[in-house]
Amino acid sequence: MRFERILLLVLLVAGGHAATVQGVILDEETQIPLARTRVTLTPLPGTVAPILSMLANERGQYTFADVKPGWYLLRSSRVGYATGEYGQARPGLPGTPFEVANEPTDSHQIVMRHKAAITGTVVDDNAIGIPGWPINVYTARQPIRRIAQGMTDDRGDFRIGELDPGTYIVRSGGGGLEDATTLVPSYYKYGTAVSSAEPVRVRLGETQAFVVIHTVEGNLFELTGDVIAPEKRGVKLTLITDTGRRNVATNAGPFVATGVPPGEVGLLAEGPGCAGYKQILVDRNVFARVDCTPVSAPFVTGDTDVQLIARRLDLDGPGPEGVLPAGQSLTPGPLEFTVRPGPSHYLVSIQNDGDTSPPTPVDGWFALDLSNAPHLRVTLSANPASISGIVTSASQPIIGAPVFLELINPDSPELALQSWTGRADAQGNFSFTGLAPGTYRLMSSYEMTFDDPLARSKAANVALHEGDTVTEPLEMIRQ
Amino acid sequence: MRKLALVLLAVTAISISAQAAVVEGVILDEETGNPLARTQVSLIPLPGTQADVTPVRTGARGSFVIISVRPGWYILHATRRGYLPTESGQLRPGRPGRAFEVADDHASGFHEIHMSRLPAVTGTVLDENGIGMPRWPVHIYSANKPIRHIGQTETDDRGNYRIGELDPGTYLLRSAEGHLEDDTPVFATYTREAVELARAVPVTVRPGETAHNITIRPVKGRLLTLSGIFLAPPREGWATLTMITDTGRREISAGSGDIPFSVTGVQPGAVEFLVKGTDATGNECGSYVVLPIDKDITTLRHACNPLRKTSVSISGATLKSPIVVRRIDLDGMTDAHPMGPDENFAPGHWEISVPRGDYYVQSVRGNITPAVHMGEWWGFDTSSDTRVGIQLSSRASSISGVVTTGGNPVAGAPIFLTQEGSGETWAGRTDPQGNYMMGGLAPGTYNIISGFDLDLLGGSFTRKAEKITTSEGNTTVHALELILP
């Protein structure tokens, strides 16, 4: 009896400090539970609590125990689906935060929607599908980058799934048919020039069907050359184009690559203690020499206290990003670099030391052609700008309101140079720090994002100069 | 001089028109009627017609023209990736076509050949709630014994899969073993929800058909862990240890010296361990073992044993071309290829096929296991010291006769012959007078049939075929009545 009283007391005390958040994750199309979905409970700014994460059970159910009181967002993620958020007006839009008090909460159901997909057929001049033919998908917005690939099936049909909503360019690869006929990479619907490509727009949950590519006959070329390396054995030569890559040699010395489509070609040599990269334009049968020479780690000058983040940016698309440890060498060729300096600084530029001007960054990344002995200059500024304010609707602060910020070029405002997403705290206050000078647009909404032209037209435009601290009150945008 | 040339040209033209003709036509897709460009077309002479096989490719609009065709009887045969081989005049896809006569004039009729797609299977791998499982491997096996892994694919973003370019027949579909997002292990599972082969639901596909909605629901279960020591050659030597199951293979160890290894996520069932490498002096070494696995094992030991050169002895007759070989592992077979002079049978399971001639194969003997005759293949196990003996006999038997219908001989009638026991098959055609001859046969019992519309996958062969027993060195004469549709 005494034990039961103590237990009750413990439970009451525990109940005074923590609560439970539970719910279920469902597929939007079928309303079927999504087993083993990753669910994350994230506190709003101002709520002092850790981020909690777990997998839903086989019935799609989850339970977070011992949740500290405060305001939270609940997100779900799963392969093939767009990130779900509790309370979102529809998949793809920001969810609404909720308060966890010292009592059990209601069940929180999240409905997840599949990502987008494109299906179609690669056909010959008689509209017969070509089996086993490569397919490439590129982002339609500049800079155009290859982001997915696939292969046609026995009927010449293809499906590229797990796409983010957006606009894409679809293109077949090059190659030879059953006879001596050769096909050059061809865009949907017709043509070999990117200017003739018809973009394909997809929304979440949608499958854009009947993307039929009519292939174009044309010349493929032969690329011969020589790889010069300190040691002959174990030198791999990779041929890279904007439709993929393949190994063309496993030792140094002469090499031959046939069936090369016209256009830019990267040749990457990697061997024991050496590497080399050469990019050439192939518009006929050509010869190329690739030197595989010793590689040294980048010599970094300027602001060297921050971690350099790098990724390759070959013709066939960006590679995985990673922190570059001090002293680690990089294979030469096209790479992108960035740093994440924190709120007290902003990144001004990363450039090859000696270049007169840095490249224009894309989403905060600086693209450089790296040599075998690179010298990089990193420039930070200790005088960043910031924007803060309060999000209101009908003069009332909006707790946890989603806030979207984009750096834009005023001369072509359709294209965002860099994007940020934040949340207001429990009092409706938001803040973005560590910003570079420039023109920004800012808005808050539960019903639209900057993909919506209406949101862009209603957003507040703010010009920030170095060191500015701007306060910008935001009225929540509603449709 | 110019006059002489013109006369010679005229004489040549008259001569060609008197002795050769033109065969032309078009190849179309059966479903759409669209032309099939670049299709391979072969004009094949019947026995008795003195001409070579003439191959051509169709043009951009699917049309073909074969000129200078000698008079005689022919079959037109078309092949193209993704389509069933097709013959002119066939009653339905997959059936033999009709022979036709080319006479001494320029026109021999226009041949329109409609090609049907090879069959396909599509379906979905579903979790316990009926949600498609993306990027999950799917395997396909032939359902007829011996059951063999013949292909694999991966589900798409919705958990759907498609396996095409299949021969008409019966298949088993199976999802791979693996782990779910929360590391829950699942067994390799046959259609629809079977771990055991006996409970698998086979799928039959016919020419041009796609079998849809073949769902697989992977079954949760405990996968096993295998560990032990890989006794690779000492330094300067190098070897790899590969584990092979009927859902794939993985290299589980590589290097020199004694190397501990451990492999997890192993499906209970037969597991092959294959060792390949070279010793410190550069000589090949290897080993092979197949084990039934039903529990965790920690005491495996696999060594790289010295390999001796494979010895293949052939006696009794002379082959005009090399024997054809292929290696069979649990995850499938290598391409069949002529055995090279320096080729060795690495330890494992191999099959050989002896080119046909005016002899027959009396026996194939391996020094590890007796060879098993199945179809045109003889299968046997090999080790680090493999010796194979092939005994041929020049006293082959044969079967000949005439195929008639309504008392009339049938030119170009298809003949199908199957040996009882091994299931080895022969196919042939009658000559323009309806005569056939099937030679190079071992003494034994055969089933023989002739027809233009026989469902060889179904029961018509066994129901309607006639049984013939041959004896060594003799020709059995047997008249056949054409089986009508």
Boltz contact constraints between the chains, C-beta under 6 A:
constraints:
  - contact:
      token1: [A, 32]
      token2: [B, 129]
      max_distance: 6.0
  - contact:
      token1: [A, 32]
      token2: [B, 130]
      max_distance: 6.0
  - contact:
      token1: [A, 32]
      token2: [B, 131]
      max_distance: 6.0
  - contact:
      token1: [A, 33]
      token2: [B, 129]
      max_distance: 6.0
  - contact:
      token1: [A, 35]
      token2: [B, 127]
      max_distance: 6.0
  - contact:
      token1: [A, 35]
      token2: [B, 129]
      max_distance: 6.0
  - contact:
      token1: [A, 36]
      token2: [B, 180]
      max_distance: 6.0
  - contact:
      token1: [A, 36]
      token2: [B, 181]
      max_distance: 6.0
  - contact:
      token1: [A, 36]
      token2: [B, 182]
      max_distance: 6.0
  - contact:
      token1: [A, 55]
      token2: [B, 182]
      max_distance: 6.0
  - contact:
      token1: [A, 58]
      token2: [B, 128]
      max_distance: 6.0
  - contact:
      token1: [A, 79]
      token2: [B, 134]
      max_distance: 6.0
  - contact:
      token1: [A, 80]
      token2: [B, 134]
      max_distance: 6.0
  - contact:
      token1: [A, 80]
      token2: [B, 157]
      max_distance: 6.0
  - contact:
      token1: [A, 126]
      token2: [B, 34]
      max_distance: 6.0
  - contact:
      token1: [A, 126]
      token2: [B, 35]
      max_distance: 6.0
  - contact:
      token1: [A, 126]
      token2: [B, 37]
      max_distance: 6.0
  - contact:
      token1: [A, 127]
      token2: [B, 34]
      max_distance: 6.0
  - contact:
      token1: [A, 128]
      token2: [B, 34]
      max_distance: 6.0
  - contact:
      token1: [A, 131]
      token2: [B, 82]
      max_distance: 6.0
  - contact:
      token1: [A, 153]
      token2: [B, 162]
      max_distance: 6.0
  - contact:
      token1: [A, 153]
      token2: [B, 164]
      max_distance: 6.0
  - contact:
      token1: [A, 154]
      token2: [B, 82]
      max_distance: 6.0
  - contact:
      token1: [A, 154]
      token2: [B, 120]
      max_distance: 6.0
  - contact:
      token1: [A, 154]
      token2: [B, 164]
      max_distance: 6.0
  - contact:
      token1: [A, 154]
      token2: [B, 165]
      max_distance: 6.0
  - contact:
      token1: [A, 159]
      token2: [B, 156]
      max_distance: 6.0
  - contact:
      token1: [A, 161]
      token2: [B, 156]
      max_distance: 6.0
  - contact:
      token1: [A, 161]
      token2: [B, 157]
      max_distance: 6.0
  - contact:
      token1: [A, 162]
      token2: [B, 157]
      max_distance: 6.0
  - contact:
      token1: [A, 177]
      token2: [B, 38]
      max_distance: 6.0
  - contact:
      token1: [A, 178]
      token2: [B, 38]
      max_distance: 6.0
  - contact:
      token1: [A, 179]
      token2: [B, 38]
      max_distance: 6.0
  - contact:
      token1: [A, 179]
      token2: [B, 57]
      max_distance: 6.0
